[in-house]
């Protein structure tokens, strides 16, 4: 740990700039409608510029001096619980700052055109700024409690943005679903933080990582699994992946921001940041590996069955985050590989979502790919930029995904025994499936018959596809350039791995697996070709029907039902929860309320009986007093002569 540099002293600006922008836009009211979007973009761009300056300042120091902390104030000083609000500046956090503010700035600029006709555009940019500020706090915080603050801020911002179209019940449901499912993961993260403080007396990264080796293996395993539960919630990993596709109900720029630069990368960051914990538990890393492998297959399989362009891309994100989780589960071999794929994915997935938004912009907000076709002639810039993102995603040679995803597959195959074949084989299968569903998307959207000519949109209007304005296409072009060259740049000479070494440790070379690296590359490329060829065979060589086939095989039905992920969650959690709620209502109505009502009724009955003794006649009272006196005298005489 070194002293903070002169440039690092102002790192708080990274949080303040977008946060102040959000506050101004929310409080200024309608007066900011004309310039609010410009302020929203300017604050994030300013944060990006400062992030670039901070990056070069960090690189100017020797590797051993690239980790420093900025103390801002004492946040929770309660006896032995001392939590500082501070920022940790190191290669990992600075890398995420560049991703969040860089890609986030492009999405902000794109949103100027995409949201130009939305009456609430000012408020939309305020929420985007809030989202960016929360994510920056998450990655810059110098302890788990500070991270948790940003973690919850991201959850709040996502809820506001996913449910943006408040007049749509589906959007409100999707926002609630995302919020509730994330709370499940957040409970796991919170308990992990409680365990750290209870056992180590601190939640600050520097102290936790220095002391974690003193804990028992069982405690370390429990902490690692609880951290994983938190990561599953934010990053949409099994079994908490069902909220992520539904999040497509929000405006497309929100989808791009969630899937490329902010929310879903948080789980990968958490595991990578907690690498000293995971280095001490092989069982914990194995569970992470299993979760990542299952998730990448779920995303690939379900993505093959959807006709909604945004949901196909959403399940693609589920799958690609699964690859990242698989990578960081491999320990020193894979931490840097997971971050490399996270960064390349940030370029091509943001480009793909913005491209999908461009298609929707020119197609009356239609998302059903069966109603597209032949759009490459009408939207040439969108077609080229989207196509480059598609090629990068499927691992086409020498584009970004080729360098980052193939490295993960090679590392997965370096495991011992059955690990190599199961996890490496699943990652290989994902290559073929990814090529299939993405090629299917390309063929249905940009090629074939112009099916939109024969139908009208839901509001009865004709389709008039057209290219998007420059404010939308320029960010897409920049992201397409990243889709081409980011992978080579980051992996050449282990450039990013060496840069991240002070945060993640040295990249440990993996051993030779059951298949040589050259053989894995050849197999991966062959599977990519097979997957793309299968898509052409089933989709490209014949006309796409406007309506879904009425009868489909069981595997297709299962994929369209999200492999019954929602049904499983309903059966295991929602239905029992509803039954418990109904039972508690009955208990409250018949038990608690019944007891209170019964007591009140009893007292009322007794008081009605007592009330009858109050006749208002003096002679009755005198007779009663005489009778009472006689009884008292009789009782005294009996006692006296007994």
Helices and strands as residue ranges (DSSP letters): G 8-10, H 13-28, G 29-32, H 36-59, G 63-65, E 68-78, E 81-89, H 91-114, H 121-140, H 144-162, H 169-200, H 205-211, G 212-214, H 217-235, H 242-246, G 247-249, H 252-256, I 257-261, G 263-265, H 266-273, H 275-278, H 282-303, H 309-328, G 331-333, H 335-362, G 369-371, H 380-394, H 400-412, H 418-419, I 420-424, H 425-446, G 451-454, H 470-491, G 492-494, H 495-504, H 517-535, I 536-540, H 554-560, G 562-564, H 565-569, I 570-574, H 575-586, I 587-592, H 593-611, H 618-641
